[in-house]
Amino acid sequence: MVTENSEPVDSVRVLARLDSLLREVWDGLPAGVPVDRDASFLSLGVDSLTLVLLLDKVGAEFDIDWETEVSPGAASSLRSISDLVVRRRSGGTA
């Protein structure tokens, strides 16, 4: 879901897309297993390479430059990244 920066985005759709992106890059997640979207990546068992791959995909899809944004870390969750994307797309600060 690529939108213009000035166009607000639906947080439910962003969160669902982030879940999908995580599943694309996380080889260790068994198919059909739900992901707790509020749990930290660390508590889910996401390794650092998978997190980097996820952030790369998020940056490309939502036009986020992690060189100028505060990059989420292992204590972040899908919901916290979703909130960042929504705030940024809605004109707020990250």
C-alpha positions in Angstrom: 0.0 0.0 0.0 1.9 3.0 -1.2 0.3 6.4 -0.7 1.3 10.0 -0.9 2.9 11.4 2.2 0.0 13.9 2.7 -2.7 11.2 2.5 -3.8 9.7 5.8 -3.5 6.0 6.1 -5.7 3.5 7.8 -3.9 2.1 10.9 -5.6 -1.3 10.6 -4.4 -1.7 7.0 -0.9 -0.6 7.9 -0.7 -3.0 10.8 -2.0 -5.9 8.6 0.6 -5.0 5.9 3.4 -4.9 8.5 2.3 -8.4 9.6 2.5 -9.6 6.0 5.9 -8.0 5.5 7.2 -9.7 8.7 6.0 -13.1 7.4 7.8 -12.5 4.1 11.2 -12.0 5.8 10.9 -14.2 8.9 11.8 -17.8 8.0 11.5 -19.0 11.6 7.7 -18.3 11.8 5.6 -21.4 11.1 2.8 -20.8 8.6 -0.6 -20.0 10.2 0.9 -19.0 13.6 -0.6 -15.7 14.7 1.9 -12.9 15.7 1.2 -10.8 18.8 1.3 -7.4 17.2 1.9 -5.7 20.5 4.8 -8.0 21.6 8.4 -6.8 21.1 10.4 -8.3 18.3 12.8 -9.6 21.0 10.1 -11.4 22.9 8.8 -12.9 19.6 12.3 -14.3 18.9 12.9 -12.1 15.8 16.6 -12.0 15.1 18.5 -8.8 14.1 18.8 -9.8 10.5 15.1 -10.4 10.2 14.4 -7.0 11.8 16.8 -5.2 9.4 15.1 -7.0 6.4 11.7 -6.0 7.8 12.7 -2.3 8.3 14.1 -2.3 4.7 10.8 -3.4 3.3 8.9 -1.0 5.5 11.1 1.9 4.4 10.7 1.0 0.8 6.9 0.5 1.0 6.1 3.5 3.1 8.9 5.8 1.9 10.7 6.0 5.2 14.4 6.9 5.3 15.8 5.2 8.3 18.9 7.4 8.1 16.8 10.4 9.1 14.1 8.6 11.2 14.6 7.0 14.5 15.0 3.3 13.6 12.9 0.9 15.7 14.9 -1.7 17.6 14.3 -5.1 19.1 12.1 -3.7 21.8 9.7 -2.3 19.2 6.6 -4.1 18.0 4.6 -4.2 14.8 2.1 -1.9 16.4 4.7 0.7 17.3 6.1 0.7 13.8 2.5 1.0 12.5 1.9 4.0 14.8 5.1 5.6 13.4 4.0 5.0 9.8 0.5 6.4 10.5 1.9 9.5 12.4 4.4 10.2 9.6 1.8 9.8 6.8 -0.7 11.9 8.7 1.8 14.8 8.9 2.8 14.2 12.6 6.3 13.7 13.8 7.7 10.2 14.4 
